[in-house]
Amino acid sequence: MSEVIKIIHTGDVHLDSPFSGLSPDHAEMRKTELRATFDSLISFVRSSGVDILLIAGDLFDSGFATHDTVELLRRGFEKIPDCKIIISPGNHDPYVKDSVYARAHFPKNVYIFKTDHQERFEFPELDADIYGYAFTGETMTECPIAPVIENDRFKILCAHAHLGSPLSPSAPLSTEKLLRCGFDYAALAHVHNPPPIAKSERCVYGYCGCLEGRGFDERGEKGAIYAELSKNESGEKKIEVRKIPFAKRRYEIAEVNVTGSDSESVIISKINDIVKERGFDESTALRAVLKGRLSPSVVISEKKIAAGVSGVFSLGIKDETTADFDDDYLASDPTIKGEFYRILKPQLESPDENVRRRAMRALGYGMAAMTGDSISDVTEGAE
């Protein structure tokens, strides 16, 4: 039986991502954590004796990379001299003449695809040939993969491509074409929330997903794919894969039914209950989506709610509640409250959801002011 080839398949790392959706302090923290996550992956490669590290594009978030990030990579790659590191530049970090890939002096164990047609790196000592290409601009209207050269080695594709999206500007690729080319394993990147790796009689293929989530569109546990390739005594190939978590943080969204809550403290209690029930912890960036009907007298202050919820890295509030008011009472109320309600009523009943939401917020501001609550507390959570 041949030796097992150990592979880590990663991509969509997006080093130097700005994390623009977070506060400046949290954004800087997340940039540092993203670098640390990649460093953790390098440590795993080293300690596990991984033979091949496949980076299938978008290692960087753009064509620019800071000096610290490039040095992090160079030092990391130097720590694993016995591992072959294959990089296939993607649409965010294409190979162009002034790119990091063209300028940086990486160690000799780093192999980078440089053209927009299929190339091959041969590693007979590992019983493997690795195919791939580079984005040489921000778009690639056709995927340039082609049939492999026939031999007994494992044939591996490392590529940034958009599987199953024929109109994509990012190397659109059909499953049929992929399976016709003769690859044993296709290590893809570009889709950040992918389905599990697929297995067919001809090929094991799929996406690694992003290494670290960067927003609420990249939810759940993130990491890389670990693969072991081997042959039995008759030369039959076997490929086993599993996902390994590496991310420092995870993004999650939780809906919170706040109907009937008569204060912010009740809402805080409901969110804390969900944090415990779903096992969220200090690694979790949470968005709580408030649902249901609330009295306009209940003020929603994101700052106060976030201060009252414990056990998560960060908390954002999205208020999707609707007004729970006594229509008959307010419509006939002779006081200023009733008049204020009657002025807003056409907007509260508008077919436009944004108009209704603004009117409800205005109603909340007004009711808070008329009952002596601080309007500044209300506006802190406004969009």
Secondary structure, 3 states (H helix, E strand, C coil): CCCCEEEEEECCCCECCCCCCCCHHHHHHHHHHHHHHHHHHHHHHHHHCCCEEEECCCCECCCCCCHHHHHHHHHHHHCCCCCEEEECCCCCCCCCCCCHHHHCCCCCCEEECCCCCCEEEEEHHHCEEEEECCCCCCCECCCCCCCCCCCCCEEEEEEECEECCCCCCECEECHHHHHHCCCCEEEEECCCCCCCCEECCCCEEEECCCCCCCCCCCECCCEEEEEEEEECCCCCEEEEEEEEECCCCEEEEEEEECCCCCCHHHHHHHHHHHHHHCCCCCCEEEEEEEECEECCCCCCCHHHHHHHCCCCCEEEEEECCEECCCHHHHHHCCCHHHHHHHHHHHHHCCCCHHHHHHHHHHHHHHHHHHCCCCHHHHHCCCC
